């Protein structure tokens, strides 16, 4: 067909022909790379949602407190004890706007971390089931905001704040002298939280205008057809088959195993942008991309716009071996995560196995699915720590007779005896595998015998930190933690690990060295605990 200038009928005919043939053409799809702009937008949306949620919660809670707290014109002065306990949002706006983006984000992160601690204390004191449910739901959303702010800081290249982010006065340690003052504390907690959310929404609205929009890439896809796609990596070009189908069209209960190096490298980059929520999954993916010594694999519900990801051992594991049958989970959409876990073949539901995750939906989904299958679950909640900067770590101090070394396979029995979760054949096999495959660090005495050590597990996480009783209170564990964190970060790994809630000496040591305790808990969910040899 020849088109001449001014030939409007010819142009119209050409467009009609093109439109009629569109079903035969490859579909033009748009996929957006997650970046700082999208992370800021999601944080802004969550802040506005929490503002709305708090209005309902505050009304319910103030009615629970009774008069005069639920009266519309009640506006008491803020007491000195409230100033000590709850972070104030009362700051001159010009002064606040004069701060750097990093400083404002850090202040928001600290404030919401502390406010979350106090809200959880309210949750434990609420007198009605409905109020406890609403407080629990709000706490989960607020924890998501804290982690979302951390993700924004990470995407912008800002470190997490150094120093304690928990309450300056732990809840319950400074009780109000009477019931009225206790209610006054609760009133001011809700009021300050309301002001923080109002100001944070404005902060994120301004911030998203500064950050350029995410890069949008276009790809041609023939829907429903199997195609060969070239994935370019540093090692060359990898040709992998994949179903060219948008994730939204993928049927529920679908599981994909990522095996292409380019896909796994891209996944690692995506997970880094959602730190710290992705830490256990990221550590496993990094190990996979660096030789995969533990023979792990990655399962997702779709690609590249996945809603949930699970890292796990790729081979068969004995029914009672909960140590090696350990998976780490991260999700963007809890519904997608539930669907992935329910996919046949995704999890060994007849075995003892763990799922580790930093999101509250991890234990909830496991409990729901296990309930339908008549399976028992046991949940352990631990504190999770991450160090933001190895350059901020102090220099380790060692006795002249102590030297730095590594553990060998000959020490596996010592490790198995001293590990709180060990003492059986399965734990011994697991520790032997960890020793063989991953880095460890120990301090040795003059005779070359280990006196203090720390291991690294399949998720790049520090584990089994221990000092022999005869060598404690000499700074051994402090030196081990400093050296281990420096080595991990020097190799590009984040430095992170967990501490049980009752181990206060280790918690104090983490705080002393500048480790940041993440809000909430890391959840270890053990399925079929009666089959497992022991529980973590």
Helices and strands as residue ranges (DSSP letters): H 8-20, G 22-24, E 27-32, H 36-65, H 80-85, H 93-97, H 101-125, H 129-155, H 179-210, E 216-221, E 225-233, E 236-244, G 247-249, E 256-258, H 261-272, H 279-289, E 296-300, E 308-313, E 326-331, H 334-342, E 353-357, H 361-373, E 377-387, G 390-392, E 403-405, G 409-411, H 412-418, H 425-437, E 440-444, E 450-456, E 462-467, G 469-471, H 476-490, E 495-500, H 504-512, E 515-517, E 522-527
